[in-house]
Amino acid sequence: MKKIIIPVDFSKYSEYALETGAALAKQHNAELIVMHMLELSESIFSTSSTERNEETAFMLMVTNKEFEEFLDKPYLEGITVTPIIKHHKVLKEVSKVASHEKADLIVMGSRGHSDHDGIFTGSNTEKVVRYSETPVLVVKSKPESVNFKNVVLGCDFSEESIDAVKKAIEALKELSENTTLLHVNLPNLGFMSTDEIDEKITDFFKLADLQDKASSIAYISDHTVEDGVLNYARRNSADAVAIITHGRTGLSHFFGGSISEDLVNHSRLPVVTFKL
């Protein structure tokens, strides 16, 4: 892990993400790229060029000062920190910067669903998760530790998910001591017997050449994938949960975008998302 992107809006959720990113950066000797999206008022675009330039310059000056104060944290000492200011609050920018910088991870704070329109509302975090080709780690609170002993990765063991699962397993090796691949058996047309699940998982591991992970498999039955992942994580004292998402393409009942977004909004544990 060499580069970590952290979008911030100077809220306490920004600080949760920044402190988490700092701990990971120290652990992996990585660079932090901290980005703030400056939302310019609509009035700027209806004023003259001179007035617009003056107001933009003033807002940038204020933001730079606030940014400098925000980054004045003792836990950032010894870490290479690169601040970036974007002039429009477009959540796709986070994914674009991560791709341009060849970042290994995006760390975001989230308050879940909220009526306030900051970066860290659940709906905005969902957008980053939906668009990002880079893995996203979402945190809801001040980090107690980034040394996760056990991460639960929701998986449907489909052939189309092989590349994403392998990518997720490799990435999670840097975040956790153990990754448990979890199948959630649902009470609908997708229901499978234990024998059918065993056969599907055996075929999956042969195709993926992942036989060495066979000991880290678990099943649970529940009404939804979200409930299954969260309930299993709670019962087994997991430190974080992970999920693979298609965004909103709807190619799979398991990897529908709404599942990863529901996990991001409702889990109190850190959530790591990977795009298929």
VMD Tcl script that draws the C-alpha trace (Angstrom):
set ca {
  {0.00 0.00 0.00}
  {1.71 3.17 -1.24}
  {-1.00 5.86 -1.59}
  {-4.20 6.50 0.38}
  {-6.84 9.07 -0.65}
  {-8.85 10.80 2.09}
  {-11.68 13.19 1.11}
  {-12.43 15.67 3.91}
  {-15.00 18.35 4.76}
  {-13.36 19.34 8.09}
  {-16.07 17.59 10.14}
  {-15.49 15.07 12.93}
  {-16.11 12.34 10.36}
  {-13.21 13.78 8.36}
  {-11.07 13.41 11.44}
  {-12.11 9.77 11.88}
  {-11.05 9.10 8.27}
  {-7.85 11.14 8.58}
  {-6.75 9.39 11.76}
  {-7.57 5.98 10.26}
  {-5.63 6.85 7.12}
  {-2.69 8.12 9.18}
  {-2.51 4.85 11.14}
  {-2.55 2.87 7.88}
  {0.07 5.17 6.33}
  {2.44 4.62 9.25}
  {1.86 0.89 9.13}
  {2.58 0.66 5.38}
  {4.88 3.67 4.88}
  {2.30 5.16 2.53}
  {1.57 8.70 1.33}
  {-1.69 10.41 2.28}
  {-3.45 12.49 -0.38}
  {-6.03 14.57 1.47}
  {-8.61 16.23 -0.77}
  {-11.26 18.84 -0.07}
  {-14.01 19.72 -2.53}
  {-14.77 23.43 -2.42}
  {-18.44 24.07 -3.24}
  {-18.71 27.43 -5.01}
  {-22.00 29.29 -4.70}
  {-24.26 29.62 -7.74}
  {-23.99 33.41 -7.49}
  {-20.35 33.25 -8.53}
  {-21.31 32.00 -11.97}
  {-23.74 34.86 -12.56}
  {-21.31 37.66 -11.66}
  {-18.72 39.39 -13.82}
  {-15.37 37.77 -14.45}
  {-13.54 40.17 -12.13}
  {-16.02 39.70 -9.27}
  {-16.01 35.95 -9.80}
  {-12.21 35.79 -9.68}
  {-12.11 37.90 -6.52}
  {-14.71 35.78 -4.69}
  {-13.05 32.54 -5.80}
  {-9.65 33.80 -4.63}
  {-11.12 34.80 -1.25}
  {-12.81 31.42 -0.77}
  {-9.61 29.61 -1.69}
  {-7.66 31.69 0.83}
  {-10.14 30.88 3.59}
  {-10.22 27.20 2.63}
  {-6.42 26.93 2.50}
  {-6.19 28.37 6.02}
  {-8.86 25.98 7.31}
  {-7.14 23.09 5.51}
  {-3.79 23.97 7.07}
  {-5.32 24.08 10.55}
  {-7.19 20.81 9.95}
  {-3.98 19.02 8.97}
  {-2.13 20.27 12.05}
  {-2.46 16.94 13.87}
  {0.24 15.23 15.92}
  {-0.64 11.83 14.46}
  {0.37 13.10 10.99}
  {3.98 13.70 12.04}
  {6.42 11.73 9.92}
  {3.83 11.04 7.19}
  {4.00 12.48 3.68}
  {0.75 14.43 3.29}
  {-0.32 16.01 -0.01}
  {-3.35 18.35 0.22}
  {-5.56 18.84 -2.87}
  {-8.45 21.29 -3.31}
  {-11.04 20.69 -6.04}
  {-13.29 23.62 -6.96}
  {-16.56 21.72 -7.31}
  {-18.21 19.25 -4.98}
  {-18.53 16.39 -7.44}
  {-18.17 13.00 -5.78}
  {-16.87 11.40 -8.99}
  {-13.75 13.53 -8.45}
  {-12.70 11.25 -5.60}
  {-12.62 8.24 -7.91}
  {-10.85 10.24 -10.64}
  {-8.12 11.45 -8.28}
  {-7.67 7.94 -6.88}
  {-7.34 6.53 -10.40}
  {-4.96 9.30 -11.53}
  {-2.76 8.87 -8.46}
  {-2.90 5.06 -8.70}
  {-4.06 5.00 -5.09}
  {-4.43 1.71 -3.27}
  {-7.27 2.77 -0.98}
  {-9.81 5.53 -0.32}
  {-10.67 6.15 3.34}
  {-13.94 7.97 4.07}
  {-15.89 8.83 7.17}
  {-19.68 8.51 7.13}
  {-22.53 9.49 9.42}
  {-25.02 7.30 7.58}
  {-28.15 8.92 6.14}
  {-28.54 12.56 7.09}
  {-30.51 15.65 6.12}
  {-27.29 17.66 6.01}
  {-25.50 17.92 2.70}
  {-21.88 17.47 3.73}
  {-19.49 15.06 2.06}
  {-20.01 12.52 4.78}
  {-23.73 11.94 4.50}
  {-24.62 8.37 3.68}
  {-25.89 9.30 0.22}
  {-22.62 10.96 -0.76}
  {-20.52 8.12 0.60}
  {-22.71 5.78 -1.46}
  {-21.77 7.71 -4.62}
  {-18.05 7.27 -3.97}
  {-18.58 3.56 -3.31}
  {-20.66 3.24 -6.49}
  {-18.18 4.95 -8.82}
  {-14.81 4.02 -7.37}
  {-12.63 1.40 -9.01}
  {-10.33 1.80 -5.99}
  {-11.25 -0.07 -2.79}
  {-13.05 2.17 -0.28}
  {-12.76 1.87 3.51}
  {-15.67 3.60 5.28}
  {-15.43 4.38 9.00}
  {-18.10 5.72 11.36}
  {-16.07 6.46 14.49}
  {-12.61 7.21 15.87}
  {-10.41 4.19 15.10}
  {-9.44 2.00 18.02}
  {-7.04 0.10 15.78}
  {-6.39 -0.61 12.10}
  {-4.99 -4.02 12.92}
  {-8.11 -5.97 12.01}
  {-7.91 -9.56 13.22}
  {-10.92 -10.80 11.28}
  {-12.74 -9.31 8.29}
  {-15.94 -10.86 6.92}
  {-16.18 -10.70 3.11}
  {-19.66 -11.27 1.69}
  {-19.39 -13.50 -1.38}
  {-21.86 -15.33 -3.65}
  {-19.15 -17.63 -5.11}
  {-20.27 -16.95 -8.68}
  {-17.84 -17.41 -11.57}
  {-18.19 -13.76 -12.58}
  {-16.94 -12.65 -9.15}
  {-13.66 -14.61 -9.24}
  {-11.39 -11.70 -10.24}
  {-12.99 -9.34 -7.73}
  {-12.78 -11.87 -4.89}
  {-9.09 -12.53 -5.62}
  {-8.44 -8.79 -5.70}
  {-10.33 -8.33 -2.43}
  {-8.45 -11.16 -0.71}
  {-5.09 -9.68 -1.73}
  {-6.08 -6.19 -0.59}
  {-7.47 -7.45 2.71}
  {-4.20 -9.26 3.47}
  {-2.76 -5.81 4.16}
  {-5.64 -4.90 6.47}
  {-6.46 -8.09 8.35}
  {-4.98 -11.25 9.81}
  {-7.84 -13.39 8.52}
  {-10.55 -12.97 5.89}
  {-13.66 -15.14 6.15}
  {-15.61 -15.61 2.91}
  {-19.27 -15.63 3.87}
  {-22.19 -17.01 1.86}
  {-25.64 -15.74 2.88}
  {-28.43 -18.20 2.07}
  {-31.64 -16.30 1.33}
  {-35.26 -17.56 1.64}
  {-36.24 -17.04 -1.99}
  {-35.62 -18.56 -5.41}
  {-31.86 -18.37 -4.72}
  {-32.12 -20.71 -1.71}
  {-29.66 -23.62 -1.81}
  {-29.27 -26.72 0.32}
  {-26.04 -27.28 2.25}
  {-24.91 -29.83 -0.34}
  {-25.59 -27.35 -3.17}
  {-23.62 -24.61 -1.39}
  {-20.71 -26.99 -0.77}
  {-20.65 -27.99 -4.43}
  {-20.79 -24.38 -5.62}
  {-17.96 -23.33 -3.31}
  {-15.81 -26.31 -4.31}
  {-16.26 -25.43 -8.00}
  {-15.52 -21.77 -7.26}
  {-12.23 -22.52 -5.53}
  {-11.11 -24.82 -8.33}
  {-11.87 -22.19 -10.98}
  {-10.28 -19.42 -8.93}
  {-7.31 -21.53 -7.84}
  {-7.96 -20.50 -4.24}
  {-7.95 -23.87 -2.51}
  {-5.69 -22.46 0.21}
  {-8.59 -20.26 1.40}
  {-11.00 -23.16 1.86}
  {-10.62 -23.08 5.66}
  {-11.96 -19.50 5.81}
  {-15.47 -20.22 4.62}
  {-18.73 -19.69 6.50}
  {-22.48 -19.90 5.72}
  {-25.40 -18.16 7.33}
  {-29.13 -18.05 6.56}
  {-30.90 -14.73 6.83}
  {-33.60 -12.58 5.25}
  {-31.17 -10.24 3.44}
  {-27.49 -10.24 2.54}
  {-26.96 -7.14 4.65}
  {-28.54 -8.78 7.72}
  {-26.57 -11.98 7.16}
  {-23.21 -10.23 6.90}
  {-23.83 -7.97 9.90}
  {-25.27 -10.74 12.08}
  {-22.40 -13.08 11.30}
  {-19.89 -10.30 12.00}
  {-21.55 -9.55 15.34}
  {-21.73 -13.17 16.44}
  {-18.08 -13.78 15.55}
  {-16.69 -10.47 16.88}
  {-15.39 -9.37 13.48}
  {-13.42 -6.12 13.29}
  {-14.71 -5.10 9.84}
  {-16.93 -6.26 6.99}
  {-16.29 -6.21 3.25}
  {-18.50 -6.48 0.18}
  {-18.11 -6.60 -3.60}
  {-20.43 -4.40 -5.63}
  {-21.56 -4.06 -9.23}
  {-22.71 -0.53 -8.55}
  {-26.26 -0.38 -9.93}
  {-25.94 -2.67 -12.92}
  {-28.13 -5.28 -11.26}
  {-26.19 -8.26 -12.64}
  {-26.57 -10.24 -9.44}
  {-29.02 -10.40 -6.54}
  {-26.00 -10.48 -4.24}
  {-23.86 -7.75 -5.77}
  {-26.59 -5.19 -6.39}
  {-25.40 -1.69 -5.57}
  {-28.01 -1.27 -2.84}
  {-26.44 -4.02 -0.72}
  {-23.02 -2.41 -0.45}
  {-24.64 0.97 0.14}
  {-26.92 -0.45 2.83}
  {-23.91 -1.95 4.57}
  {-22.06 1.36 4.39}
  {-25.04 3.18 5.91}
  {-26.03 0.71 8.60}
  {-22.85 -1.01 9.77}
  {-21.16 0.40 12.85}
  {-18.07 -1.61 11.91}
  {-15.67 -0.33 9.25}
  {-16.77 -1.42 5.75}
  {-14.44 -2.13 2.82}
  {-16.01 -2.14 -0.65}
  {-14.60 -3.53 -3.88}
  {-16.08 -2.94 -7.32}
  {-16.55 -5.95 -9.56}
}
mol new
graphics top color blue
foreach p $ca { graphics top sphere $p radius 0.5 }
foreach p [lrange $ca 0 end-1] q [lrange $ca 1 end] { graphics top cylinder $p $q radius 0.2 }
display resetview
